[in-house]
Amino acid sequence: MKILVAVKRVVDYNVKVRVKSDNSGIDIANVKMSMNPFDEIAIEEAVRLKEAGVATEVIVVSAGPTQCQETLRTALAIGADRAILVESEAELQPLAVAKILKTLAEKESAQIIFLGKQAIDDDSNQTGQMLASLMDLPQGTFASKVVITDGTANVTREVDGGLEMIAITLPAVITVDLRLNEPRYVTLPNIMKAKKKTLEIIKAEDLGVDIAPRLKTIKVEEPPKRAAGVMVPDVAALVEKLKNEAKVI
């Protein structure tokens, strides 16, 4: 059984992002980039399934500029078997990525497609759901536990009211949440081994899919700065402020 895992190169979560002076977007020049944390969890789960004998091969896919090779090498160091980079300098929105993943998943005959539930740069939380719809596959989103048995994925989902357990038949799309696992530390020997693993580069236009943007960013602004807090002498004063100034009670 093959597992396909999608990974995205994003601004590192420790970096304080800056808005461009013309408000056209986020300034990523000379900014540290890394793998989307949710995608790292997805790779870890796929590798664990392979180590347990459930899967035979783990393939990681990324779509974007040449620099995404670094992200894919990290995925290979975690334990993926091979990588595919769909190279494109264009803006790739969730629908475009879903179309790319559909093409590759069908080509590889993947039984499980793992994605992070969302990327920390745009927080769209759309690609996995769009992919499942395009491929007409069952989906298990926000997974905090995945058990594969006899062609079925038993997925524990994190929902607003608590946890939901579902069983979906394979092939399927699964998006992962933070509590699914804790990714392993990437060791130097595995980093060196990853350099020898296969990394295939495909031009986006060669896949024959429409990746034209459907959305247009009008303006990007930083959130307003918070006003300084104030000290109140007692509970009565706090209640008064909450009632008359904040209007929350």
N, C-alpha and C positions, 0 to 999 in steps of 0.2 A: 504494500500500500504506500502510495506517495502522499506526502504532505507538502502543500505549497504555503509559504509564509510571506506576507507582504510587509516590507519595512520602509520607513520614511526617514529621510535626513532632515532634522529640524534644528532650530537654535537650541543649544544646551539649556536644560531647565534651570541651571544656576545663573544664567546670564540675564541681566536686566535689559530688556529690549528697548530700542529707541525708535521713535517715529521719524521718518524722513522729513527734511525741512519743508518739502512741498506737499506733505500730508498724503502722498501717493501710496504709502505702504510702510513696512518695517525695514529699517536699515540693517542689513546683515553683512555689510562689508567689515572684514577683519573681526568677525564674531565667531566664537567657538561653536561648532556644530557637532551634533551627536545623533545617535539613534533615538527615535521616539520611544520613551520608556514603556509604553503599552506594547509596542512591537517587540521589544526585548523580552517581555514576558511571554509573548506568543511564540517566539523562537525557542525559549526555554522549555515550554510545554511540548512543542513538536519534538525537540531533541529527547526529552524524557520518554515520550511515546516510542521513539525509535530504540532507545536503550532498553525499554521494557519488551521489545520484540513485537510491538503492535504495528509499527511502520517500518518500511524497508529503506526509504529515502526521504530526506528533508531538503526541499529546494526553496531558496529565498529569492525574492524578487523586489527590486526597487525601480522606481521610475523618476527620472530627473536628470540633472547635469552630471558631467563626468565625475565630480567629487563624490557622488553616491557610491563609488567603488569602495571608499574607505568604510562606509557604513556596512556594505555587504561583506567586506573582509572581517569586520567585527562579528557579524552573524556567522560567518564560517568558522571563526575562532570559538564561538560558543558551542558549535557542533553540527551546523548544517553541512550537507554534503557538497552542494554546488550552488552557484548563484547566477542570476540573470539580471542584467541592467538594461532597462529600456531607456535609452539615452534621448533626452529632449531638453532643450533650453526654454521651451515654451512653458507657460503657466499650466499646470495640470490640476484641474479641479476634480472633486470626488467622482463625478460621472465619468470623466476621461480615464481616471485610474481604474475605476470598476470595469470599464470596457477593455482596458489593457490586461487586467487580471483575468477576465473571462477568457480572452484569447489564449493566454498562457496556460490557464488551468485546464482548458479543453485539450490543448496540445500535449500537456504532460499527463493527462488523465488522472489528475489529483483527486483523491477521495476526501481529503479534508483541506479546507482553505482557512488558515488562521490569519486573523488581523487583530491589531490593537483596536479597542473599542472606539478610539478617537486619537487624533494627533494633537499634541500640545501647542502647536502653532496656530491652527485655525479652529480647533475644537469642533469640527463639522459633525463628526459622528454620523457619517452618511455612507461611506464607501462600502462597508460590509453589507449593509442592507440593500444598497443598489446592486451590488454584485450578485447577491442571492436572488434578487428579482430578475436580473438579466439572464441568469443561468437557470432560473426556475428550480432552485434548490431550497431545501429546508434550512433554516438558520437558527443558531443559538447565540443570542447577543448578551453582552455583559457577563460572560462566564466566569464564575469563581471556582468551579470544579468541573472537570471533564473526565468521564470514564467511557472507554471504548470497549464494547463487547458485541461480538457476533453481528458486525455490520451496523451497529447502532451506537450513537453518541448520547450518553446520558449527561445532560448539562444542567448544572445548578446555576441559575441566573440571579443576579442582584437586581431587585426591583424596589420601587419606592416603599412597598409595604413589607419588605423583608426578603425572603428567598423563594424562588420558584424552580421546581425541578421538572424538566421536560426530557423526552426521549425523541430523537430525530434520526431518521435513517440516513446512511451515507450513500452517495457523497453529500457533503453539507458545508455550509459556511459558518464559522464560529468566530465571534469577536470576544476578546478577553478583557477582564477587569483586573484591577490591581491585586486583589487577594487570591488570584489563581495560583501563584507561586512566587518564589524569590529567585531571580536570575543568578546563575553562578558567576563567580569571579573568573574573568578571562585571564588565563595564565600565559606567560611568555612562550613556553613550548607550543601551546595551541595557536598562538598568534603566528609563530613561524610555520606551523603546519598549514595554516589557512592560506599562506602565500602560494602554496603549491596546488591548492584546490581550484577547480574550474570556475572561471567567471566569464560568462558569455555576455557579449555586448550586442544589443539589437537597436537599430534606429526605430524610433516610434513610428515614423512614416511607413516603415516596411511591414508593420503589422496590419495595415489596411483598416484601421479604426479611426473614427471621427473623434479627435481630442480637442476640438475647438471649444474655447470657454463659453459657458452659458451665462455666467454671472460677471458683473462689472463692479469693481470697487470704486465707489465715488470719492470717499475720503476716509482717512484713518487719523484718529485723534487719541491722545493720551487721556486716561480718565481724569476727572477733576481732582485736585488735591483735597484731601480731607481737612476739615477745620480742626483746630487744636481742641483737645478735650478740656473739660473744666471739672474742678473738684466741688462737690456739694457737701454741706455740713451734716446733713442727716437724710434719712429715708423720705421724710415728708417733702424736702426740697427736691429730691430726685423725682418723686412722683409728680410734683408740680411741673417740673421741666418736661417730663415725658408727656404730660397731659396737654400743656399749653404751648410748648415750643416744638417738640418733636411730633406731636399729634399722633402718638402711637397707642394711647389709651384714652 
